[in-house]
């Protein structure tokens, strides 16, 4: 039976969070919502605040489909949401980056610093 998209997303976020924790990241917040959108994971790696977009793809398909779905429009939403988060916490001068993680049945692909406000760089 096929899982609902929401359930797949939650499972993917949990896997991605555990993957990052195993790499030494610290969880700050999960599923942060603002009027501009949602950030799946907010993590900390050393002194850097990392905003993570997670794409879970457990069905058959080519690797990278989830990563390609983080379009410029989606990047803009994430950036706006991150800016509001930083403003609310008084962290506008913190080091930040935007990572994308694709979770598939066969593993995890992590793209650190996947995009900057304005476009993909990987």
Secondary structure, DSSP 8 states (H G I E B T S, - for coil): ----HHHHHHHHHHHHHHHHHHTT-EEEEEEEEETTEEEEEEEEETTEEEEEEEEEE-SS--TTHHHHTS-HHHHHHHHHHHHHHHHHHT-TTS-EEEEEEEEETTEEEEEEEEEETTEE--
